[in-house]
Amino acid sequence: MNGEANLPFIPETITVHLGAPSSGAPNVTVPFQDYIKNVASSEIYPTWSENALRANILAQISFALNRVYTEYYRSRGYDFDITNSPSIDQSYINGRDIFDNISRITDEIFTDYLRRPGSVEPLFALYCNGTTVTCDGLSQWGSEALGRAGRTPYEILTEYYGDDLTIVRDAPIAGPAESYPGVPLRLGSSGNDVRSIQVKLNRIRQNYPAIPKITLENGIFGRETENAVREFQRIFSLTQDGIVGRATWYRIGQIYAGVKSLSDLASEGIPIEDVTLIFPRELSIGDRGVGVTELQYLLSFISDFSPYVPKIAVDGIFGEKTREAVKDFQTYYGFDSDGVVSVPVWEKIVSVYRGLLSSVPGDYFNSLDVYFGAPLTIGDRGIYVQRVQDIINYLANFYPSIPKVSVDGIYGPATASAVRAFQRLRGISESGLVGATTYGDLAREYERLMEQSRVGAE
């Protein structure tokens, strides 16, 4: 359920530190658009050709967005997005006058930025004046010469950054938000934030092979993910609790950005598939699918014990009855009753469900009808895994395409493969993990076949 700002957006504001990173200088928070106008007025000359001005301003926008997107400073514990030190960032002179033509151009293009094809992060568009200081990026005075020669802004930029360059147009504007999801991620958590951590840890392990591989980057925080987090924490001297709190979240982000050189012209880049959302950010009326089924199952279970939530059908369709059940739940637990399942609402629903599971009598708890509350995936262990393995082996007696597995309580690749075989038979998404939908189908088919065998024996 959790989500993060996976694709770059133009921030409404940017926080600038008026000095070197570790200095005691103050911060100022200004509109992003005004920040770029200030930087451009400080870094380049308004008398330059329009094409050169546009090329330079696009580079300055991309540079700043790269700092924001990679959380270059915030991942290091600072409370700002960028400094005004021109030796490491861009020159920003607080309170300076802005040139009219630079203001006009910035107003036209401040929602555009540069990136490499197939990557999502804004290009770290390094630049220098090209006379007293040279670098591997854009030469400011060189760009002016090209502009005077009639080169377009794109041609100027590709002269310095290479032909594999894309200009993203009209990126969305969004309010400031840190990437940390707000709640620690731990065993049983699920969502896009979990998948983001899995992707990053798997890339980091290429440089730190002691970190165990996470077999499935599926957004489910199982034992494999917990073990990978613990080893990461050991290597980087963090508390080894296997939980991704704020400190671990930002340290993972910092190391990931470092090993991929995201703040570098030689960046590997972040491929689009690595930030593709696999969980909905929220659920609301009209939605369909596995996420809705999980929600309905949990609310239906809660309704058996709590009169404030009405009983609803588990059909995977977020209709009016599901919306009313969500609103009743929200009202009881102090949320705004808008009928929309946001991340905090989802977390509370899961928490209440698990609390009820821990309080119900043992004979009810062991019923096949009761889902265990968090999806099972590779690396999980325990009685719930063993229960699934028992069911799979029984079904395998009737369905040759389902392979039998060892009943060892360990959710390994063989168990995942058998689960996928069952999902294929039932027309369920072949994720290889056991959530409420898959478990419900497993349990119902098991009980149907058991009843069929009993009647046949009579």
C-alpha positions, 0 to 999 in steps of 0.5 A, a space after each residue: 500500500 505504501 508509495 513514494 514519489 518514484 518519478 521526478 516532479 518539480 518541487 514547489 519549494 527548495 531549501 538552500 543552505 547559504 554556505 558550505 554543507 557543514 557550516 552553521 549558515 542559515 537555510 532559506 526555503 524559496 519557490 523552485 522557480 525563483 531559485 532557478 531565476 536567482 541561480 541563472 542570474 548569478 551564474 550567466 550573463 543576460 546579454 548571451 544569446 537566447 539559445 545559450 541562456 535556455 541551454 544553461 537554465 535547463 542544465 541548472 534545473 536538472 542539476 538542482 532536481 538531481 540533488 532533490 531526487 537523490 536526496 543527496 544532502 537529506 540522506 546524509 542527515 542535513 535539513 536542506 536540499 542544496 547549498 549555495 556554494 558554487 564549488 559543489 553546487 550552484 551559486 545562489 545569492 539571497 535577495 539579489 535582483 533578477 534579470 527580466 529575460 532570464 525570468 521570462 525564460 525560466 517561467 517558460 521552461 522551469 518544468 523541463 529537465 534533462 535525463 538519459 533515455 531509459 532512466 528516470 532521475 534528472 541528469 546530474 548536469 555538471 557545468 563550469 565557466 569553461 575559462 578559468 575552470 574546466 570540467 567534463 560537463 557544459 562549458 558556459 562560455 562555450 555554450 554562448 559561442 555555440 548559441 551565437 553560431 546558431 545552435 539550438 538549445 538541444 544541440 548545445 546540450 548534446 555537444 557537452 552531455 552526448 547525443 543520448 539525452 532527453 528533455 522531459 517537458 512539463 513535469 508535474 509540480 508537487 509539494 515538498 515531501 521526504 521519501 521516508 514512508 513515515 512508519 518503519 518497514 518490518 517483517 510483514 510490511 508490504 507496498 511500493 516502499 518495501 519493493 524500493 528497498 528490495 531493489 536498492 539492496 539487491 543493487 548494493 550487494 553487487 558492491 557488498 556481496 555479504 548482503 544476501 540476495 532478495 530472490 523476489 522484489 515483490 514488495 513483501 517484507 519477508 525473511 529474505 528482506 529482513 536478513 538483507 536489511 540486518 546485514 546491511 545494518 551490520 556493514 554500515 554500523 547501524 542497529 541490527 534489528 532488521 527494521 527499516 526505520 528512518 536512519 536505515 532508509 536514508 543510509 540505504 538511499 545514500 549507498 544506493 545513490 553512491 554505487 550507481 553514481 547518481 550524482 555523476 555524469 557517469 551515472 548508471 541511471 535508475 531504469 523505469 522498471 525499478 520504480 514501477 509501482 506494483 501496489 496501489 498508492 491508495 484504494 477508493 471506489 471503482 478500484 478492482 483487483 487483488 488489493 481490493 480483495 485483501 482489503 475486503 477480506 480484512 474488513 470482513 474478518 474484523 466485522 465478525 468481532 466488531 459491530 462498527 464495521 458491516 459485513 461485506 462481500 469479498 469480490 475484488 470490486 471497491 463498490 459502495 458497500 466497501 466504501 461504507 465499511 471503510 468509512 465506518 472503520 475510519 470514523 471509529 478509529 479517528 480518521 477522516 471518513 472519506 472512504 479512501 484507504 490511504 497508507 495510514 488507514 491500511 496500516 491501521 486495518 492490518 494492525 486491528 486484524 492482527 490484534 484480533 488474530 492474536 486474541 481469538 481462541 486457538 481452535 478458531 485461529 487454526 481454522 483453514 478459513 483464517 488468513 494469517 494476516 500477511 502474505 507469505 513469500 520466499 524466506 518466510 518460515 513457520 506453521 503458516 508456511 507448513 499449513 500451505 505446504 500441507 494444502 499444496 501436497 493434498 491438492 497435488 494428488 488431484 492436479 498433476 500440474 501442481 508439484 509436491 513440496 517438502 513440508 518443512 515450514 520453509 517458504 523456498 523456491 519449490 514452494 513458490 513454484 507450486 503456488 504459482 502452479 496453483 495460481 495458474 490453474 485458478 487464473 490468479 496473478 502468478 506472483 508465487 506469494 500467498 496473500 488473502 486471495 490465494 490462501 482463500 482459494 487454496 483453503 476452499 479447494 482443499 475443503 471441497 476435495 476433502 468433502 468430495 473424498 469423504 462423500 465418496 468413501 461413504 
